[in-house]
């Protein structure tokens, strides 16, 4: 009983602790990837300056710093701003649905060690491919990442159905980039959870998360 109580208290303290920069940046990376998914699906817009940090976070080597992995606040400015806007006053139900689905997929993937290892092996090969072409957003790399998503993620639930205009969604290049960004979002969700994030914590500490993101943006 005593041990269980101590664990419960420790868990409660962790949930109430203020988010640090690494946790906030990982969540911003998740928001940025999904923001770009929406931009492509709804407007046919592909902004390489916003997309490259997401892909770098997916294929880069994580060495303990989320900020360095994603090129800092400059690389994730869109994600930080979207985070602030959405958590301050949620207005886009579709973005919320994407967020929830990505978090669920990441948790299920983390528990499925065999599938997780297969995904890691696939991403290792994609990383080598990106190094060969010297570009994380080379068309061959994007096609490969889209195939990885189709094989390793799409067959599992919850299945993410991206909403948008048919003319954008039916474009093969757009479809491949959307899958690559969804894969990037799952990676960001894993980094967020590894750095203290979680759905319950997000509910309890929403205001603190927004304040942390504003601090990263240099807002007062």
C-alpha positions in Angstrom: 0.0 0.0 0.0 2.8 2.4 1.0 4.7 1.8 -2.2 1.6 2.2 -4.3 0.9 5.5 -2.6 4.4 6.8 -3.2 4.2 5.9 -6.9 0.8 7.6 -7.1 2.2 10.8 -5.5 5.3 10.7 -7.7 3.0 10.3 -10.8 0.9 13.2 -9.6 3.9 15.5 -9.1 5.1 14.6 -12.6 1.7 15.5 -14.1 1.7 18.8 -12.4 5.3 19.8 -13.1 5.8 22.7 -15.5 6.7 21.6 -19.0 10.3 22.1 -20.0 11.6 23.3 -23.4 12.3 19.8 -24.8 8.7 18.7 -24.0 7.3 21.8 -25.6 9.4 21.6 -28.7 8.4 18.0 -29.3 4.7 18.9 -29.0 5.4 21.8 -31.4 6.9 19.4 -33.9 3.8 17.3 -33.7 1.6 20.4 -34.4 3.8 21.5 -37.2 3.7 18.2 -39.0 -0.1 18.1 -38.8 -0.4 21.8 -39.8 1.5 20.9 -43.0 -0.7 17.9 -43.6 -3.7 20.2 -43.5 -2.0 22.8 -45.7 -1.4 20.2 -48.4 -4.8 18.5 -48.1 -6.9 21.6 -48.0 -4.9 24.0 -50.1 -2.3 22.0 -52.0 0.4 24.0 -50.3 3.8 22.5 -49.6 6.2 24.8 -47.7 9.6 23.2 -47.7 10.8 25.5 -44.9 8.2 24.0 -42.6 8.3 20.5 -43.9 12.1 19.9 -43.8 12.4 20.3 -40.0 9.6 17.7 -39.6 11.4 15.2 -41.8 14.7 16.0 -40.2 13.1 15.1 -36.9 12.0 11.8 -38.3 15.2 10.8 -40.0 17.8 12.6 -37.8 19.6 11.1 -34.9 18.1 12.0 -31.6 20.9 12.7 -29.1 18.9 14.0 -26.1 18.0 17.4 -27.5 14.7 17.8 -29.3 15.5 21.4 -30.0 18.7 20.5 -31.8 17.0 17.7 -33.7 14.4 20.2 -35.2 16.8 23.2 -35.6 15.3 25.0 -32.7 12.5 27.5 -32.4 13.3 28.9 -35.9 12.6 25.4 -37.4 9.4 24.9 -35.4 8.0 28.5 -35.4 4.8 27.4 -37.2 4.3 24.5 -34.8 4.8 26.7 -31.8 2.4 29.2 -33.0 -0.2 26.6 -34.0 0.2 25.0 -30.5 -0.4 28.4 -28.8 -3.5 29.1 -30.9 -5.0 25.7 -30.7 -4.5 25.1 -27.0 -5.5 28.7 -26.1 -8.8 28.5 -28.0 -9.4 25.3 -30.0 -11.4 26.0 -33.1 -10.3 23.3 -35.5 -12.0 20.0 -34.7 -10.1 18.2 -37.5 -6.8 19.1 -36.0 -7.9 17.8 -32.6 -9.0 14.5 -34.3 -5.6 14.2 -36.0 -3.8 14.9 -32.7 -5.8 12.3 -30.7 -5.3 9.7 -33.4 -1.6 10.2 -33.7 -1.2 9.9 -29.9 -3.2 6.7 -29.9 -1.2 5.2 -32.8 2.1 6.1 -31.2 1.2 4.5 -27.9 0.0 1.3 -29.6 3.2 1.2 -31.7 5.3 1.6 -28.6 3.7 -1.4 -27.0 4.1 -3.6 -30.2 7.8 -4.3 -30.0 8.0 -6.4 -33.2 6.2 -3.8 -35.3 8.3 -1.0 -33.7 11.5 -2.7 -34.5 10.4 -3.3 -38.1 9.6 0.5 -38.4 13.0 1.4 -36.9 14.7 -0.8 -39.5 12.8 0.8 -42.3 13.6 4.3 -41.1 17.3 3.4 -40.8 17.3 2.5 -44.5 15.4 5.7 -45.3 18.0 7.7 -43.4 20.7 6.2 -45.5 18.8 7.0 -48.6 18.4 10.7 -47.5 22.1 10.8 -46.8 22.8 9.5 -50.3 20.7 12.1 -51.9 21.8 14.7 -49.4 18.1 15.8 -48.9 15.5 14.6 -46.5 12.8 15.8 -48.8 14.1 14.2 -52.0 11.2 12.7 -54.0 12.7 9.2 -53.7 13.0 9.6 -49.9 9.4 10.8 -49.7 8.1 7.9 -51.8 10.0 5.5 -49.5 8.6 7.1 -46.3 5.1 7.0 -47.8 5.5 3.3 -48.5 6.7 2.7 -44.9 3.6 4.5 -43.6 1.4 2.4 -45.9 2.9 -0.8 -44.7 3.7 -0.2 -41.0 1.0 2.3 -39.9 -2.0 2.3 -42.3 -3.2 -1.2 -41.5 -3.6 -0.4 -37.8 -6.3 1.5 -35.9 -7.1 4.2 -35.5 -6.8 4.8 -39.2 -6.3 8.4 -40.0 -8.6 9.7 -42.7 -7.2 13.0 -44.0 -9.8 15.5 -45.0 -9.3 18.0 -47.8 -10.0 18.7 -51.5 -10.0 15.7 -53.8 -7.8 17.5 -56.4 -5.0 17.9 -53.8 -5.5 14.5 -52.1 -5.4 12.6 -55.5 -2.1 14.1 -56.5 0.5 11.4 -56.0 3.2 13.7 -54.7 0.8 15.3 -52.2 -0.4 11.9 -51.0 3.2 10.7 -50.4 4.1 13.9 -48.6 1.1 13.6 -46.3 2.0 10.1 -45.4 5.6 11.2 -44.7 4.4 14.0 -42.5 2.0 11.7 -40.6 5.0 9.4 -39.9 6.9 12.5 -38.7 4.0 13.3 -36.4 4.1 9.9 -34.8 7.9 10.3 -34.2 7.2 13.7 -32.6 4.5 12.2 -30.4 7.0 9.6 -29.2 9.6 12.3 -28.4 6.9 14.3 -26.6 5.9 11.4 -24.4 9.6 10.5 -23.8 10.1 14.0 -22.5 7.2 14.0 -20.1 4.3 14.7 -22.3 0.9 12.9 -22.2 -2.8 13.5 -22.8 -3.7 13.8 -19.1 -0.8 16.2 -18.5 -1.9 18.2 -21.5 -5.3 18.7 -20.0 -4.0 19.6 -16.5 -1.2 21.8 -17.7 -2.6 23.4 -20.9 -2.0 26.9 -19.8 1.6 26.1 -18.7 2.3 24.5 -22.1 1.0 27.6 -23.9 3.3 29.8 -21.7 6.2 27.6 -22.5 5.6 27.7 -26.2 5.3 31.5 -26.1 8.6 31.7 -24.3 10.2 29.6 -27.1 8.7 32.1 -29.6 10.2 35.0 -27.6 6.7 36.4 -26.7 6.1 38.1 -23.4 
